[in-house]
Amino acid sequence: MTDTLPTPPCDILILGAGAAGLMAALEASAPRRNGPAPRVTVADAAPVAGRKMRLAGGGMGNLTNLQAGPAWYVGEDPAFVRPALRRFPPRAALGLFERYGLRWEQRDFDQIFGLQPMARLVEAMVADARSRGVRLCFGLRARSASRTADGLFDVTFESGGRSVSLTARRLILALGSPAWPSCGATDSGLALARGFGHRCLPFRPVLALLVLPDRHPLRGLQGISVNVGIAAGTQRLVRPLLFTHRGISGPAGLIASCFWRPGQAVCVDFLPDSPLRDMLDTPACARLTAHGLLRRLLTARLADALDALLRQAFAGSGTPAPPSGAQLAQWNRAQRALLCETVHAQRLTPTGTEGMARAEAAAGGVRTGDVDARTLESRLTPGLYLAGELLDVTGLLGGFNLHWALASGQAAGLAARRSLTPDRTAR
Ligand SMILES: Cc1cc2nc3c(=O)[nH]c(=O)nc-3n(C[C@H](O)[C@H](O)[C@H](O)COP(=O)(O)OP(=O)(O)OC[C@H]3O[C@@H](n4cnc5c(N)ncnc54)[C@H](O)[C@@H]3O)c2cc1C
């Protein structure tokens, strides 16, 4: 349902009714101590609010993570998230569930999931915003935005073949990223931000399946899930890796995709909790072949594939392979080192990701150096604010992206509201 278009100008215009835009609207429309609540309008191209948010966590919403902090974000400056997350910590996200009588549960790795469809939270935020006088207008696709001579923001939309324009004293861009375009996601926020002088990094798909080459020995293991160790920036994480018919996914594969660049390898430890080095000299292992040991430690199909990778490693290295059927006791130091490397530091070189179509997020976006981390206000255009995935801030899997969208939306909405003095508020 679309509310009637406001008569211009409104005080705060928010582009995008996703997690960031809705949160910004709730915060921007709060009553002020020294004046009436600002007139807030939210405009979105989609027919309903929060289409991407409704998909989150398979529909049940991994809304936040108790560990939320800079270590869980990638971008030019992960510390950029700190002020917004300090003001909106994980307990604030839990408060959002509770404010609307919704239930949640804590899962592995401190992830917080809703116990009802995420759509319920979206609808509750929309109803709350409307009850505060926020106008929500759907089917309005923002095409361009500029600043008028008297300092207002002028945004032109396309709506059913018509051109519509809205003016506002403050403008919040919360247009998300182009990841998962089937829910209406676009990269149009970048063009709008560039129009105000912002420098942007091209979006690239992340939290996406990594495709392995056609003949790779690990292709064909679909359905197998195994805990692996992966490097994630400065951290080493142990997470389940899921093999699919095209490559690697699951939490480990998706997190690895955030750090991967074309041509690079992803380093996987298939036995993160059992160092082979310590095992090889034990009497029980010394009598086994490498293949036999792998079969004891790993699921059979994965053990066979790693054995094939080990044979490839011998073929491609200067180290002669041990005679077939040789017990590990007969392996020399270099041969053992190659076995350990194959299992603990397997370098997989994906041919690509599954692309934007199936990416849960996009890295890149508006560069954070031109944005004030406390207020999310543009340093180039006062009165312009940016929030959510549109910025060059991407959370690793686990509830960090929705948390960032909410936290940054809250910071932008609050700062935009506080920047309006009573006499400048349109009434
Ligand atoms: C399948 C899937 C599952 C996910 N699961 C999780 C999860 O469990 N936990 C988690 O933390 N994150 C998850 N994410 C990521 C998370 O949903 C996003 O990071 C978050 O929703 C981003 O919020 P946002 O408000 O910045 O952008 P969005 O929610 O994308 O909102 C942007 C809004 O802008 C509108 N828009 C775009 N272009 C225009 C235009 N030109 N004019 C007007 N409106 C426009 C769009 O219609 C949209 O409503 C998932 C993502 C996907 C795709």
The ligand as an SDF file (V2000), in Angstrom:
LIG
                    3D

 53 58  0  0  0  0  0  0  0  0999 V2000
   19.0040  -14.4130    0.1220 C   0  0  0  0  0  0  0  0  0  0  0  0
   19.6050  -13.4680    1.1450 C   0  0  0  0  0  0  0  0  0  0  0  0
   19.6930  -13.8630    2.4750 C   0  0  0  0  0  0  0  0  0  0  0  0
   20.2650  -13.0030    3.4170 C   0  0  0  0  0  0  0  0  0  0  0  0
   20.3240  -13.4060    4.7180 N   0  0  0  0  0  0  0  0  0  0  0  0
   20.8700  -12.5840    5.6430 C   0  0  0  0  0  0  0  0  0  0  0  0
   20.8820  -12.9390    7.0170 C   0  0  0  0  0  0  0  0  0  0  0  0
   20.3380  -13.9820    7.4150 O   0  0  0  0  0  0  0  0  0  0  0  0
   21.4770  -12.0810    7.8860 N   0  0  0  0  0  0  0  0  0  0  0  0
   22.0620  -10.8980    7.4870 C   0  0  0  0  0  0  0  0  0  0  0  0
   22.6020  -10.1740    8.3190 O   0  0  0  0  0  0  0  0  0  0  0  0
   22.0100  -10.5290    6.2060 N   0  0  0  0  0  0  0  0  0  0  0  0
   21.4280  -11.3200    5.2800 C   0  0  0  0  0  0  0  0  0  0  0  0
   21.3780  -10.9210    3.9780 N   0  0  0  0  0  0  0  0  0  0  0  0
   21.9040   -9.5820    3.6260 C   0  0  0  0  0  0  0  0  0  0  0  0
   20.9390   -8.4850    4.1120 C   0  0  0  0  0  0  0  0  0  0  0  0
   19.6290   -8.8510    3.7910 O   0  0  0  0  0  0  0  0  0  0  0  0
   21.2830   -7.1430    3.4650 C   0  0  0  0  0  0  0  0  0  0  0  0
   22.6390   -6.8140    3.7320 O   0  0  0  0  0  0  0  0  0  0  0  0
   20.4060   -6.0160    4.0030 C   0  0  0  0  0  0  0  0  0  0  0  0
   19.0510   -6.2960    3.7590 O   0  0  0  0  0  0  0  0  0  0  0  0
   20.7920   -4.7020    3.3570 C   0  0  0  0  0  0  0  0  0  0  0  0
   19.8910   -3.7110    3.7950 O   0  0  0  0  0  0  0  0  0  0  0  0
   19.8010   -2.3120    3.0470 P   0  0  0  0  0  0  0  0  0  0  0  0
   18.6620   -1.6030    3.6900 O   0  0  0  0  0  0  0  0  0  0  0  0
   21.1100   -1.6730    2.9950 O   0  0  0  0  0  0  0  0  0  0  0  0
   19.4400   -2.6860    1.5520 O   0  0  0  0  0  0  0  0  0  0  0  0
   18.0790   -3.4170    0.9780 P   0  0  0  0  0  0  0  0  0  0  0  0
   17.4400   -4.2170    2.0360 O   0  0  0  0  0  0  0  0  0  0  0  0
   18.5140   -4.0770   -0.2500 O   0  0  0  0  0  0  0  0  0  0  0  0
   17.1500   -2.1760    0.6790 O   0  0  0  0  0  0  0  0  0  0  0  0
   17.3740   -1.3290   -0.4340 C   0  0  0  0  0  0  0  0  0  0  0  0
   16.0250   -0.8710   -0.9340 C   0  0  0  0  0  0  0  0  0  0  0  0
   16.2380    0.0660   -1.9970 O   0  0  0  0  0  0  0  0  0  0  0  0
   15.2640   -0.1490   -2.9980 C   0  0  0  0  0  0  0  0  0  0  0  0
   15.7820    0.3960   -4.2590 N   0  0  0  0  0  0  0  0  0  0  0  0
   16.8460   -0.0200   -4.9870 C   0  0  0  0  0  0  0  0  0  0  0  0
   17.0090    0.8010   -6.0400 N   0  0  0  0  0  0  0  0  0  0  0  0
   16.0440    1.7640   -5.9730 C   0  0  0  0  0  0  0  0  0  0  0  0
   15.7250    2.9040   -6.7380 C   0  0  0  0  0  0  0  0  0  0  0  0
   16.4210    3.2730   -7.8280 N   0  0  0  0  0  0  0  0  0  0  0  0
   14.6700    3.6740   -6.3500 N   0  0  0  0  0  0  0  0  0  0  0  0
   13.9530    3.3740   -5.2580 C   0  0  0  0  0  0  0  0  0  0  0  0
   14.2080    2.2930   -4.4980 N   0  0  0  0  0  0  0  0  0  0  0  0
   15.2500    1.5050   -4.8470 C   0  0  0  0  0  0  0  0  0  0  0  0
   15.0660   -1.6450   -3.0270 C   0  0  0  0  0  0  0  0  0  0  0  0
   13.8050   -1.9730   -3.5660 O   0  0  0  0  0  0  0  0  0  0  0  0
   15.1920   -1.9890   -1.5230 C   0  0  0  0  0  0  0  0  0  0  0  0
   13.9400   -2.0080   -0.8910 O   0  0  0  0  0  0  0  0  0  0  0  0
   20.7810  -11.7430    3.0220 C   0  0  0  0  0  0  0  0  0  0  0  0
   20.6820  -11.3480    1.6920 C   0  0  0  0  0  0  0  0  0  0  0  0
   20.0960  -12.1920    0.7560 C   0  0  0  0  0  0  0  0  0  0  0  0
   20.0030  -11.7450   -0.6740 C   0  0  0  0  0  0  0  0  0  0  0  0
  1  2  1  0
  2  3  1  0
  2 52  2  0
  3  4  2  0
  4  5  1  0
  4 50  1  0
  5  6  2  0
  6  7  1  0
  6 13  1  0
  7  8  2  0
  7  9  1  0
  9 10  1  0
 10 11  2  0
 10 12  1  0
 12 13  2  0
 13 14  1  0
 14 15  1  0
 14 50  1  0
 15 16  1  0
 16 17  1  0
 16 18  1  0
 18 19  1  0
 18 20  1  0
 20 21  1  0
 20 22  1  0
 22 23  1  0
 23 24  1  0
 24 25  2  0
 24 26  1  0
 24 27  1  0
 27 28  1  0
 28 29  2  0
 28 30  1  0
 28 31  1  0
 31 32  1  0
 32 33  1  0
 33 34  1  0
 33 48  1  0
 34 35  1  0
 35 36  1  0
 35 46  1  0
 36 37  1  0
 36 45  1  0
 37 38  2  0
 38 39  1  0
 39 40  1  0
 39 45  2  0
 40 41  1  0
 40 42  2  0
 42 43  1  0
 43 44  2  0
 44 45  1  0
 46 47  1  0
 46 48  1  0
 48 49  1  0
 50 51  2  0
 51 52  1  0
 52 53  1  0
M  END
$$$$
